[in-house]
Amino acid sequence: MKPVVSEIAVEFRDVFVVAKLDVNYNPIKTAEYQIRGTPTYKLFYEGNVVSTILGAMPKEKLVERILVSLLTVIEPPLTDEQTDSE
């Protein structure tokens, strides 16, 4: 999954930050984030874990799961209809 995650990091660099944690050298953080297996993806928003994605999967599916998770924490911009009615 490393090459896939690297591709996602480059493609979405203006949308979100990708960081990697080596679980073998960071047992305290591994325990703190309750990482039981790899790959485990923790999605953060404003410093809080908002979603966890477990397991290997095709790039397209991983991107889809990331974007769906992002939609749960960001507010979409108002449409013209919403701004006109106020």
PDB file of N, CA, C and O in Angstrom:
ATOM      1  N   MET A   1       0.807  -1.199   0.000  1.00  0.00           N
ATOM      2  CA  MET A   1       0.000   0.000   0.000  1.00  0.00           C
ATOM      3  C   MET A   1       0.853   1.269   0.000  1.00  0.00           C
ATOM      4  O   MET A   1       0.343   2.352  -0.286  1.00  0.00           O
ATOM      5  N   LYS A   2       2.143   1.150   0.316  1.00  0.00           N
ATOM      6  CA  LYS A   2       2.985   2.356   0.375  1.00  0.00           C
ATOM      7  C   LYS A   2       2.959   3.158  -0.920  1.00  0.00           C
ATOM      8  O   LYS A   2       2.807   4.378  -0.867  1.00  0.00           O
ATOM      9  N   PRO A   3       3.104   2.515  -2.093  1.00  0.00           N
ATOM     10  CA  PRO A   3       3.054   3.308  -3.333  1.00  0.00           C
ATOM     11  C   PRO A   3       1.700   3.979  -3.552  1.00  0.00           C
ATOM     12  O   PRO A   3       1.635   5.103  -4.049  1.00  0.00           O
ATOM     13  N   VAL A   4       0.624   3.295  -3.182  1.00  0.00           N
ATOM     14  CA  VAL A   4      -0.720   3.857  -3.341  1.00  0.00           C
ATOM     15  C   VAL A   4      -0.886   5.071  -2.429  1.00  0.00           C
ATOM     16  O   VAL A   4      -1.395   6.106  -2.858  1.00  0.00           O
ATOM     17  N   VAL A   5      -0.463   4.946  -1.191  1.00  0.00           N
ATOM     18  CA  VAL A   5      -0.582   6.053  -0.245  1.00  0.00           C
ATOM     19  C   VAL A   5       0.268   7.231  -0.714  1.00  0.00           C
ATOM     20  O   VAL A   5      -0.151   8.382  -0.590  1.00  0.00           O
ATOM     21  N   SER A   6       1.440   6.963  -1.244  1.00  0.00           N
ATOM     22  CA  SER A   6       2.294   8.034  -1.774  1.00  0.00           C
ATOM     23  C   SER A   6       1.624   8.747  -2.947  1.00  0.00           C
ATOM     24  O   SER A   6       1.679   9.973  -3.040  1.00  0.00           O
ATOM     25  N   GLU A   7       0.995   7.991  -3.838  1.00  0.00           N
ATOM     26  CA  GLU A   7       0.265   8.602  -4.957  1.00  0.00           C
ATOM     27  C   GLU A   7      -0.872   9.485  -4.460  1.00  0.00           C
ATOM     28  O   GLU A   7      -1.061  10.599  -4.947  1.00  0.00           O
ATOM     29  N   ILE A   8      -1.626   8.985  -3.492  1.00  0.00           N
ATOM     30  CA  ILE A   8      -2.733   9.759  -2.932  1.00  0.00           C
ATOM     31  C   ILE A   8      -2.208  11.038  -2.290  1.00  0.00           C
ATOM     32  O   ILE A   8      -2.812  12.100  -2.438  1.00  0.00           O
ATOM     33  N   ALA A   9      -1.093  10.942  -1.584  1.00  0.00           N
ATOM     34  CA  ALA A   9      -0.506  12.120  -0.926  1.00  0.00           C
ATOM     35  C   ALA A   9      -0.171  13.200  -1.940  1.00  0.00           C
ATOM     36  O   ALA A   9      -0.394  14.383  -1.682  1.00  0.00           O
ATOM     37  N   VAL A  10       0.357  12.808  -3.085  1.00  0.00           N
ATOM     38  CA  VAL A  10       0.713  13.772  -4.123  1.00  0.00           C
ATOM     39  C   VAL A  10      -0.539  14.323  -4.806  1.00  0.00           C
ATOM     40  O   VAL A  10      -0.666  15.533  -4.993  1.00  0.00           O
ATOM     41  N   GLU A  11      -1.446  13.451  -5.171  1.00  0.00           N
ATOM     42  CA  GLU A  11      -2.644  13.870  -5.904  1.00  0.00           C
ATOM     43  C   GLU A  11      -3.546  14.791  -5.090  1.00  0.00           C
ATOM     44  O   GLU A  11      -4.194  15.675  -5.650  1.00  0.00           O
ATOM     45  N   PHE A  12      -3.594  14.594  -3.786  1.00  0.00           N
ATOM     46  CA  PHE A  12      -4.507  15.364  -2.937  1.00  0.00           C
ATOM     47  C   PHE A  12      -3.762  16.314  -2.004  1.00  0.00           C
ATOM     48  O   PHE A  12      -4.302  16.712  -0.972  1.00  0.00           O
ATOM     49  N   ARG A  13      -2.536  16.681  -2.352  1.00  0.00           N
ATOM     50  CA  ARG A  13      -1.712  17.524  -1.479  1.00  0.00           C
ATOM     51  C   ARG A  13      -2.358  18.872  -1.153  1.00  0.00           C
ATOM     52  O   ARG A  13      -2.042  19.466  -0.123  1.00  0.00           O
ATOM     53  N   ASP A  14      -3.246  19.359  -1.999  1.00  0.00           N
ATOM     54  CA  ASP A  14      -3.918  20.630  -1.722  1.00  0.00           C
ATOM     55  C   ASP A  14      -5.208  20.445  -0.920  1.00  0.00           C
ATOM     56  O   ASP A  14      -5.857  21.423  -0.551  1.00  0.00           O
ATOM     57  N   VAL A  15      -5.575  19.196  -0.653  1.00  0.00           N
ATOM     58  CA  VAL A  15      -6.827  18.908   0.045  1.00  0.00           C
ATOM     59  C   VAL A  15      -6.571  18.441   1.482  1.00  0.00           C
ATOM     60  O   VAL A  15      -7.228  18.896   2.418  1.00  0.00           O
ATOM     61  N   PHE A  16      -5.606  17.525   1.646  1.00  0.00           N
ATOM     62  CA  PHE A  16      -5.299  17.006   2.973  1.00  0.00           C
ATOM     63  C   PHE A  16      -3.830  16.587   3.039  1.00  0.00           C
ATOM     64  O   PHE A  16      -3.149  16.467   2.020  1.00  0.00           O
ATOM     65  N   VAL A  17      -3.370  16.371   4.261  1.00  0.00           N
ATOM     66  CA  VAL A  17      -1.982  15.977   4.519  1.00  0.00           C
ATOM     67  C   VAL A  17      -1.957  14.483   4.818  1.00  0.00           C
ATOM     68  O   VAL A  17      -2.801  13.974   5.556  1.00  0.00           O
ATOM     69  N   VAL A  18      -0.992  13.794   4.243  1.00  0.00           N
ATOM     70  CA  VAL A  18      -0.794  12.377   4.533  1.00  0.00           C
ATOM     71  C   VAL A  18       0.480  12.256   5.371  1.00  0.00           C
ATOM     72  O   VAL A  18       1.534  12.773   5.002  1.00  0.00           O
ATOM     73  N   ALA A  19       0.363  11.570   6.495  1.00  0.00           N
ATOM     74  CA  ALA A  19       1.513  11.314   7.358  1.00  0.00           C
ATOM     75  C   ALA A  19       1.579   9.820   7.633  1.00  0.00           C
ATOM     76  O   ALA A  19       0.552   9.144   7.693  1.00  0.00           O
ATOM     77  N   LYS A  20       2.775   9.318   7.798  1.00  0.00           N
ATOM     78  CA  LYS A  20       2.948   7.894   8.049  1.00  0.00           C
ATOM     79  C   LYS A  20       3.545   7.689   9.435  1.00  0.00           C
ATOM     80  O   LYS A  20       4.392   8.461   9.885  1.00  0.00           O
ATOM     81  N   LEU A  21       3.090   6.640  10.095  1.00  0.00           N
ATOM     82  CA  LEU A  21       3.597   6.271  11.407  1.00  0.00           C
ATOM     83  C   LEU A  21       4.169   4.869  11.295  1.00  0.00           C
ATOM     84  O   LEU A  21       3.457   3.940  10.913  1.00  0.00           O
ATOM     85  N   ASP A  22       5.440   4.704  11.623  1.00  0.00           N
ATOM     86  CA  ASP A  22       6.052   3.384  11.622  1.00  0.00           C
ATOM     87  C   ASP A  22       5.719   2.733  12.958  1.00  0.00           C
ATOM     88  O   ASP A  22       6.289   3.091  13.988  1.00  0.00           O
ATOM     89  N   VAL A  23       4.798   1.780  12.939  1.00  0.00           N
ATOM     90  CA  VAL A  23       4.326   1.173  14.178  1.00  0.00           C
ATOM     91  C   VAL A  23       5.424   0.407  14.913  1.00  0.00           C
ATOM     92  O   VAL A  23       5.344   0.226  16.128  1.00  0.00           O
ATOM     93  N   ASN A  24       6.441  -0.041  14.190  1.00  0.00           N
ATOM     94  CA  ASN A  24       7.536  -0.782  14.831  1.00  0.00           C
ATOM     95  C   ASN A  24       8.418   0.118  15.684  1.00  0.00           C
ATOM     96  O   ASN A  24       9.031  -0.349  16.645  1.00  0.00           O
ATOM     97  N   TYR A  25       8.490   1.400  15.346  1.00  0.00           N
ATOM     98  CA  TYR A  25       9.360   2.321  16.069  1.00  0.00           C
ATOM     99  C   TYR A  25       8.586   3.318  16.929  1.00  0.00           C
ATOM    100  O   TYR A  25       9.195   4.174  17.571  1.00  0.00           O
ATOM    101  N   ASN A  26       7.269   3.224  16.953  1.00  0.00           N
ATOM    102  CA  ASN A  26       6.439   4.157  17.722  1.00  0.00           C
ATOM    103  C   ASN A  26       5.363   3.403  18.502  1.00  0.00           C
ATOM    104  O   ASN A  26       4.174   3.599  18.253  1.00  0.00           O
ATOM    105  N   PRO A  27       5.763   2.546  19.439  1.00  0.00           N
ATOM    106  CA  PRO A  27       4.763   1.740  20.154  1.00  0.00           C
ATOM    107  C   PRO A  27       3.797   2.566  21.001  1.00  0.00           C
ATOM    108  O   PRO A  27       2.654   2.154  21.199  1.00  0.00           O
ATOM    109  N   ILE A  28       4.225   3.705  21.496  1.00  0.00           N
ATOM    110  CA  ILE A  28       3.340   4.521  22.328  1.00  0.00           C
ATOM    111  C   ILE A  28       2.200   5.095  21.483  1.00  0.00           C
ATOM    112  O   ILE A  28       1.035   5.007  21.873  1.00  0.00           O
ATOM    113  N   LYS A  29       2.528   5.680  20.333  1.00  0.00           N
ATOM    114  CA  LYS A  29       1.485   6.219  19.446  1.00  0.00           C
ATOM    115  C   LYS A  29       0.617   5.087  18.878  1.00  0.00           C
ATOM    116  O   LYS A  29      -0.594   5.242  18.718  1.00  0.00           O
ATOM    117  N   THR A  30       1.249   3.956  18.580  1.00  0.00           N
ATOM    118  CA  THR A  30       0.504   2.807  18.074  1.00  0.00           C
ATOM    119  C   THR A  30      -0.563   2.390  19.087  1.00  0.00           C
ATOM    120  O   THR A  30      -1.705   2.122  18.713  1.00  0.00           O
ATOM    121  N   ALA A  31      -0.196   2.337  20.353  1.00  0.00           N
ATOM    122  CA  ALA A  31      -1.152   1.987  21.405  1.00  0.00           C
ATOM    123  C   ALA A  31      -2.182   3.097  21.592  1.00  0.00           C
ATOM    124  O   ALA A  31      -3.373   2.826  21.741  1.00  0.00           O
ATOM    125  N   GLU A  32      -1.720   4.349  21.583  1.00  0.00           N
ATOM    126  CA  GLU A  32      -2.632   5.483  21.770  1.00  0.00           C
ATOM    127  C   GLU A  32      -3.739   5.479  20.724  1.00  0.00           C
ATOM    128  O   GLU A  32      -4.901   5.729  21.045  1.00  0.00           O
ATOM    129  N   TYR A  33      -3.384   5.198  19.486  1.00  0.00           N
ATOM    130  CA  TYR A  33      -4.366   5.203  18.403  1.00  0.00           C
ATOM    131  C   TYR A  33      -5.007   3.837  18.181  1.00  0.00           C
ATOM    132  O   TYR A  33      -5.750   3.639  17.220  1.00  0.00           O
ATOM    133  N   GLN A  34      -4.716   2.899  19.076  1.00  0.00           N
ATOM    134  CA  GLN A  34      -5.314   1.558  19.050  1.00  0.00           C
ATOM    135  C   GLN A  34      -5.149   0.872  17.701  1.00  0.00           C
ATOM    136  O   GLN A  34      -6.096   0.307  17.153  1.00  0.00           O
ATOM    137  N   ILE A  35      -3.939   0.931  17.182  1.00  0.00           N
ATOM    138  CA  ILE A  35      -3.639   0.277  15.911  1.00  0.00           C
ATOM    139  C   ILE A  35      -3.301  -1.176  16.198  1.00  0.00           C
ATOM    140  O   ILE A  35      -2.307  -1.478  16.858  1.00  0.00           O
ATOM    141  N   ARG A  36      -4.141  -2.069  15.692  1.00  0.00           N
ATOM    142  CA  ARG A  36      -3.977  -3.504  15.958  1.00  0.00           C
ATOM    143  C   ARG A  36      -3.380  -4.245  14.762  1.00  0.00           C
ATOM    144  O   ARG A  36      -2.832  -5.337  14.914  1.00  0.00           O
ATOM    145  N   GLY A  37      -3.487  -3.654  13.583  1.00  0.00           N
ATOM    146  CA  GLY A  37      -2.968  -4.288  12.383  1.00  0.00           C
ATOM    147  C   GLY A  37      -2.655  -3.241  11.341  1.00  0.00           C
ATOM    148  O   GLY A  37      -3.039  -2.077  11.460  1.00  0.00           O
ATOM    149  N   THR A  38      -1.951  -3.682  10.319  1.00  0.00           N
ATOM    150  CA  THR A  38      -1.610  -2.758   9.238  1.00  0.00           C
ATOM    151  C   THR A  38      -2.102  -3.343   7.923  1.00  0.00           C
ATOM    152  O   THR A  38      -2.107  -4.562   7.752  1.00  0.00           O
ATOM    153  N   PRO A  39      -2.508  -2.502   7.009  1.00  0.00           N
ATOM    154  CA  PRO A  39      -2.545  -1.047   7.135  1.00  0.00           C
ATOM    155  C   PRO A  39      -3.784  -0.569   7.895  1.00  0.00           C
ATOM    156  O   PRO A  39      -4.871  -1.131   7.763  1.00  0.00           O
ATOM    157  N   THR A  40      -3.593   0.463   8.679  1.00  0.00           N
ATOM    158  CA  THR A  40      -4.671   1.165   9.366  1.00  0.00           C
ATOM    159  C   THR A  40      -4.532   2.632   9.015  1.00  0.00           C
ATOM    160  O   THR A  40      -3.445   3.200   9.124  1.00  0.00           O
ATOM    161  N   TYR A  41      -5.613   3.240   8.600  1.00  0.00           N
ATOM    162  CA  TYR A  41      -5.611   4.656   8.235  1.00  0.00           C
ATOM    163  C   TYR A  41      -6.492   5.404   9.233  1.00  0.00           C
ATOM    164  O   TYR A  41      -7.661   5.069   9.421  1.00  0.00           O
ATOM    165  N   LYS A  42      -5.918   6.409   9.863  1.00  0.00           N
ATOM    166  CA  LYS A  42      -6.661   7.250  10.797  1.00  0.00           C
ATOM    167  C   LYS A  42      -6.828   8.603  10.130  1.00  0.00           C
ATOM    168  O   LYS A  42      -5.847   9.225   9.723  1.00  0.00           O
ATOM    169  N   LEU A  43      -8.064   9.060  10.017  1.00  0.00           N
ATOM    170  CA  LEU A  43      -8.335  10.351   9.408  1.00  0.00           C
ATOM    171  C   LEU A  43      -8.642  11.353  10.518  1.00  0.00           C
ATOM    172  O   LEU A  43      -9.520  11.139  11.354  1.00  0.00           O
ATOM    173  N   PHE A  44      -7.892  12.452  10.499  1.00  0.00           N
ATOM    174  CA  PHE A  44      -8.011  13.472  11.526  1.00  0.00           C
ATOM    175  C   PHE A  44      -8.627  14.741  10.947  1.00  0.00           C
ATOM    176  O   PHE A  44      -8.412  15.084   9.784  1.00  0.00           O
ATOM    177  N   TYR A  45      -9.390  15.421  11.779  1.00  0.00           N
ATOM    178  CA  TYR A  45      -9.888  16.750  11.438  1.00  0.00           C
ATOM    179  C   TYR A  45      -9.787  17.583  12.701  1.00  0.00           C
ATOM    180  O   TYR A  45     -10.329  17.224  13.746  1.00  0.00           O
ATOM    181  N   GLU A  46      -9.092  18.686  12.591  1.00  0.00           N
ATOM    182  CA  GLU A  46      -8.861  19.582  13.719  1.00  0.00           C
ATOM    183  C   GLU A  46      -8.317  18.828  14.930  1.00  0.00           C
ATOM    184  O   GLU A  46      -8.724  19.077  16.065  1.00  0.00           O
ATOM    185  N   GLY A  47      -7.393  17.905  14.674  1.00  0.00           N
ATOM    186  CA  GLY A  47      -6.712  17.185  15.740  1.00  0.00           C
ATOM    187  C   GLY A  47      -7.433  15.985  16.313  1.00  0.00           C
ATOM    188  O   GLY A  47      -6.906  15.324  17.208  1.00  0.00           O
ATOM    189  N   ASN A  48      -8.616  15.685  15.824  1.00  0.00           N
ATOM    190  CA  ASN A  48      -9.399  14.553  16.339  1.00  0.00           C
ATOM    191  C   ASN A  48      -9.571  13.496  15.263  1.00  0.00           C
ATOM    192  O   ASN A  48      -9.752  13.813  14.087  1.00  0.00           O
ATOM    193  N   VAL A  49      -9.514  12.227  15.681  1.00  0.00           N
ATOM    194  CA  VAL A  49      -9.761  11.131  14.746  1.00  0.00           C
ATOM    195  C   VAL A  49     -11.252  11.138  14.399  1.00  0.00           C
ATOM    196  O   VAL A  49     -12.106  11.051  15.281  1.00  0.00           O
ATOM    197  N   VAL A  50     -11.545  11.241  13.110  1.00  0.00           N
ATOM    198  CA  VAL A  50     -12.943  11.250  12.660  1.00  0.00           C
ATOM    199  C   VAL A  50     -13.329   9.966  11.941  1.00  0.00           C
ATOM    200  O   VAL A  50     -14.510   9.687  11.741  1.00  0.00           O
ATOM    201  N   SER A  51     -12.318   9.185  11.554  1.00  0.00           N
ATOM    202  CA  SER A  51     -12.615   7.943  10.848  1.00  0.00           C
ATOM    203  C   SER A  51     -11.391   7.040  10.868  1.00  0.00           C
ATOM    204  O   SER A  51     -10.252   7.507  10.889  1.00  0.00           O
ATOM    205  N   THR A  52     -11.650   5.750  10.862  1.00  0.00           N
ATOM    206  CA  THR A  52     -10.594   4.751  10.766  1.00  0.00           C
ATOM    207  C   THR A  52     -10.925   3.833   9.606  1.00  0.00           C
ATOM    208  O   THR A  52     -12.052   3.355   9.476  1.00  0.00           O
ATOM    209  N   ILE A  53      -9.941   3.596   8.774  1.00  0.00           N
ATOM    210  CA  ILE A  53     -10.101   2.691   7.633  1.00  0.00           C
ATOM    211  C   ILE A  53      -9.098   1.567   7.833  1.00  0.00           C
ATOM    212  O   ILE A  53      -7.911   1.815   8.042  1.00  0.00           O
ATOM    213  N   LEU A  54      -9.574   0.339   7.769  1.00  0.00           N
ATOM    214  CA  LEU A  54      -8.723  -0.819   8.018  1.00  0.00           C
ATOM    215  C   LEU A  54      -8.526  -1.651   6.758  1.00  0.00           C
ATOM    216  O   LEU A  54      -9.459  -1.850   5.980  1.00  0.00           O
ATOM    217  N   GLY A  55      -7.317  -2.126   6.570  1.00  0.00           N
ATOM    218  CA  GLY A  55      -7.038  -3.101   5.538  1.00  0.00           C
ATOM    219  C   GLY A  55      -6.603  -2.543   4.202  1.00  0.00           C
ATOM    220  O   GLY A  55      -6.805  -1.372   3.882  1.00  0.00           O
ATOM    221  N   ALA A  56      -5.993  -3.440   3.434  1.00  0.00           N
ATOM    222  CA  ALA A  56      -5.546  -3.099   2.088  1.00  0.00           C
ATOM    223  C   ALA A  56      -6.745  -3.095   1.146  1.00  0.00           C
ATOM    224  O   ALA A  56      -7.685  -3.873   1.306  1.00  0.00           O
ATOM    225  N   MET A  57      -6.690  -2.204   0.163  1.00  0.00           N
ATOM    226  CA  MET A  57      -7.770  -2.091  -0.816  1.00  0.00           C
ATOM    227  C   MET A  57      -7.246  -1.367  -2.043  1.00  0.00           C
ATOM    228  O   MET A  57      -6.188  -0.741  -1.983  1.00  0.00           O
ATOM    229  N   PRO A  58      -7.958  -1.441  -3.144  1.00  0.00           N
ATOM    230  CA  PRO A  58      -7.531  -0.706  -4.332  1.00  0.00           C
ATOM    231  C   PRO A  58      -7.529   0.805  -4.055  1.00  0.00           C
ATOM    232  O   PRO A  58      -8.280   1.301  -3.216  1.00  0.00           O
ATOM    233  N   LYS A  59      -6.680   1.505  -4.773  1.00  0.00           N
ATOM    234  CA  LYS A  59      -6.540   2.955  -4.606  1.00  0.00           C
ATOM    235  C   LYS A  59      -7.885   3.670  -4.713  1.00  0.00           C
ATOM    236  O   LYS A  59      -8.192   4.536  -3.894  1.00  0.00           O
ATOM    237  N   GLU A  60      -8.682   3.316  -5.708  1.00  0.00           N
ATOM    238  CA  GLU A  60      -9.957   3.987  -5.931  1.00  0.00           C
ATOM    239  C   GLU A  60     -10.872   3.858  -4.718  1.00  0.00           C
ATOM    240  O   GLU A  60     -11.544   4.816  -4.336  1.00  0.00           O
ATOM    241  N   LYS A  61     -10.897   2.670  -4.116  1.00  0.00           N
ATOM    242  CA  LYS A  61     -11.741   2.458  -2.951  1.00  0.00           C
ATOM    243  C   LYS A  61     -11.223   3.246  -1.748  1.00  0.00           C
ATOM    244  O   LYS A  61     -12.015   3.814  -0.996  1.00  0.00           O
ATOM    245  N   LEU A  62      -9.910   3.287  -1.560  1.00  0.00           N
ATOM    246  CA  LEU A  62      -9.333   4.049  -0.455  1.00  0.00           C
ATOM    247  C   LEU A  62      -9.635   5.536  -0.614  1.00  0.00           C
ATOM    248  O   LEU A  62     -10.025   6.193   0.352  1.00  0.00           O
ATOM    249  N   VAL A  63      -9.462   6.069  -1.812  1.00  0.00           N
ATOM    250  CA  VAL A  63      -9.777   7.485  -2.060  1.00  0.00           C
ATOM    251  C   VAL A  63     -11.256   7.750  -1.784  1.00  0.00           C
ATOM    252  O   VAL A  63     -11.600   8.752  -1.156  1.00  0.00           O
ATOM    253  N   GLU A  64     -12.112   6.878  -2.240  1.00  0.00           N
ATOM    254  CA  GLU A  64     -13.553   7.046  -2.002  1.00  0.00           C
ATOM    255  C   GLU A  64     -13.854   7.078  -0.510  1.00  0.00           C
ATOM    256  O   GLU A  64     -14.616   7.930  -0.053  1.00  0.00           O
ATOM    257  N   ARG A  65     -13.275   6.174   0.246  1.00  0.00           N
ATOM    258  CA  ARG A  65     -13.525   6.127   1.700  1.00  0.00           C
ATOM    259  C   ARG A  65     -12.993   7.378   2.382  1.00  0.00           C
ATOM    260  O   ARG A  65     -13.621   7.891   3.308  1.00  0.00           O
ATOM    261  N   ILE A  66     -11.838   7.878   1.935  1.00  0.00           N
ATOM    262  CA  ILE A  66     -11.279   9.110   2.504  1.00  0.00           C
ATOM    263  C   ILE A  66     -12.213  10.282   2.221  1.00  0.00           C
ATOM    264  O   ILE A  66     -12.539  11.051   3.125  1.00  0.00           O
ATOM    265  N   LEU A  67     -12.641  10.419   0.975  1.00  0.00           N
ATOM    266  CA  LEU A  67     -13.497  11.552   0.602  1.00  0.00           C
ATOM    267  C   LEU A  67     -14.856  11.500   1.303  1.00  0.00           C
ATOM    268  O   LEU A  67     -15.379  12.539   1.705  1.00  0.00           O
ATOM    269  N   VAL A  68     -15.423  10.324   1.453  1.00  0.00           N
ATOM    270  CA  VAL A  68     -16.682  10.193   2.189  1.00  0.00           C
ATOM    271  C   VAL A  68     -16.480  10.635   3.638  1.00  0.00           C
ATOM    272  O   VAL A  68     -17.336  11.316   4.202  1.00  0.00           O
ATOM    273  N   SER A  69     -15.369  10.257   4.233  1.00  0.00           N
ATOM    274  CA  SER A  69     -15.075  10.672   5.607  1.00  0.00           C
ATOM    275  C   SER A  69     -14.915  12.182   5.703  1.00  0.00           C
ATOM    276  O   SER A  69     -15.370  12.794   6.669  1.00  0.00           O
ATOM    277  N   LEU A  70     -14.273  12.785   4.713  1.00  0.00           N
ATOM    278  CA  LEU A  70     -14.113  14.241   4.719  1.00  0.00           C
ATOM    279  C   LEU A  70     -15.463  14.939   4.665  1.00  0.00           C
ATOM    280  O   LEU A  70     -15.657  15.973   5.304  1.00  0.00           O
ATOM    281  N   LEU A  71     -16.388  14.382   3.910  1.00  0.00           N
ATOM    282  CA  LEU A  71     -17.714  14.995   3.785  1.00  0.00           C
ATOM    283  C   LEU A  71     -18.488  14.996   5.098  1.00  0.00           C
ATOM    284  O   LEU A  71     -19.414  15.788   5.271  1.00  0.00           O
ATOM    285  N   THR A  72     -18.119  14.122   6.016  1.00  0.00           N
ATOM    286  CA  THR A  72     -18.826  14.082   7.298  1.00  0.00           C
ATOM    287  C   THR A  72     -18.378  15.199   8.235  1.00  0.00           C
ATOM    288  O   THR A  72     -19.062  15.491   9.216  1.00  0.00           O
ATOM    289  N   VAL A  73     -17.235  15.830   7.946  1.00  0.00           N
ATOM    290  CA  VAL A  73     -16.719  16.851   8.870  1.00  0.00           C
ATOM    291  C   VAL A  73     -16.655  18.258   8.289  1.00  0.00           C
ATOM    292  O   VAL A  73     -16.479  19.230   9.024  1.00  0.00           O
ATOM    293  N   ILE A  74     -16.795  18.368   6.980  1.00  0.00           N
ATOM    294  CA  ILE A  74     -16.765  19.711   6.390  1.00  0.00           C
ATOM    295  C   ILE A  74     -18.160  20.098   5.953  1.00  0.00           C
ATOM    296  O   ILE A  74     -18.962  19.260   5.538  1.00  0.00           O
ATOM    297  N   GLU A  75     -18.425  21.363   6.054  1.00  0.00           N
ATOM    298  CA  GLU A  75     -19.722  21.858   5.604  1.00  0.00           C
ATOM    299  C   GLU A  75     -19.608  22.285   4.153  1.00  0.00           C
ATOM    300  O   GLU A  75     -18.695  23.027   3.792  1.00  0.00           O
ATOM    301  N   PRO A  76     -20.532  21.820   3.314  1.00  0.00           N
ATOM    302  CA  PRO A  76     -20.472  22.243   1.917  1.00  0.00           C
ATOM    303  C   PRO A  76     -20.784  23.736   1.811  1.00  0.00           C
ATOM    304  O   PRO A  76     -21.490  24.281   2.660  1.00  0.00           O
ATOM    305  N   PRO A  77     -20.274  24.388   0.796  1.00  0.00           N
ATOM    306  CA  PRO A  77     -20.591  25.810   0.618  1.00  0.00           C
ATOM    307  C   PRO A  77     -22.072  25.990   0.344  1.00  0.00           C
ATOM    308  O   PRO A  77     -22.731  25.098  -0.191  1.00  0.00           O
ATOM    309  N   LEU A  78     -22.585  27.144   0.712  1.00  0.00           N
ATOM    310  CA  LEU A  78     -23.994  27.432   0.465  1.00  0.00           C
ATOM    311  C   LEU A  78     -24.247  27.552  -1.028  1.00  0.00           C
ATOM    312  O   LEU A  78     -23.408  28.060  -1.772  1.00  0.00           O
ATOM    313  N   THR A  79     -25.403  27.083  -1.457  1.00  0.00           N
ATOM    314  CA  THR A  79     -25.778  27.238  -2.850  1.00  0.00           C
ATOM    315  C   THR A  79     -26.411  28.616  -3.030  1.00  0.00           C
ATOM    316  O   THR A  79     -26.746  29.281  -2.051  1.00  0.00           O
ATOM    317  N   ASP A  80     -26.574  29.038  -4.272  1.00  0.00           N
ATOM    318  CA  ASP A  80     -27.215  30.315  -4.561  1.00  0.00           C
ATOM    319  C   ASP A  80     -28.619  30.368  -3.983  1.00  0.00           C
ATOM    320  O   ASP A  80     -29.046  31.410  -3.486  1.00  0.00           O
ATOM    321  N   GLU A  81     -29.353  29.235  -4.046  1.00  0.00           N
ATOM    322  CA  GLU A  81     -30.709  29.199  -3.512  1.00  0.00           C
ATOM    323  C   GLU A  81     -30.722  29.443  -2.001  1.00  0.00           C
ATOM    324  O   GLU A  81     -31.616  30.118  -1.490  1.00  0.00           O
ATOM    325  N   GLN A  82     -29.751  28.906  -1.297  1.00  0.00           N
ATOM    326  CA  GLN A  82     -29.704  29.084   0.153  1.00  0.00           C
ATOM    327  C   GLN A  82     -29.365  30.524   0.518  1.00  0.00           C
ATOM    328  O   GLN A  82     -29.922  31.066   1.473  1.00  0.00           O
ATOM    329  N   THR A  83     -28.475  31.139  -0.218  1.00  0.00           N
ATOM    330  CA  THR A  83     -28.095  32.512   0.108  1.00  0.00           C
ATOM    331  C   THR A  83     -29.175  33.497  -0.290  1.00  0.00           C
ATOM    332  O   THR A  83     -29.318  34.531   0.362  1.00  0.00           O
ATOM    333  N   ASP A  84     -29.949  33.216  -1.347  1.00  0.00           N
ATOM    334  CA  ASP A  84     -31.025  34.100  -1.791  1.00  0.00           C
ATOM    335  C   ASP A  84     -32.190  34.122  -0.810  1.00  0.00           C
ATOM    336  O   ASP A  84     -32.869  35.140  -0.675  1.00  0.00           O
ATOM    337  N   SER A  85     -32.424  33.014  -0.130  1.00  0.00           N
ATOM    338  CA  SER A  85     -33.583  32.923   0.751  1.00  0.00           C
ATOM    339  C   SER A  85     -33.358  33.581   2.108  1.00  0.00           C
ATOM    340  O   SER A  85     -34.303  33.758   2.876  1.00  0.00           O
ATOM    341  N   GLU A  86     -32.137  33.937   2.401  1.00  0.00           N
ATOM    342  CA  GLU A  86     -31.847  34.547   3.709  1.00  0.00           C
ATOM    343  C   GLU A  86     -31.974  36.045   3.674  1.00  0.00           C
ATOM    344  O   GLU A  86     -31.763  36.706   4.690  1.00  0.00           O
TER     345      GLU A  86
END
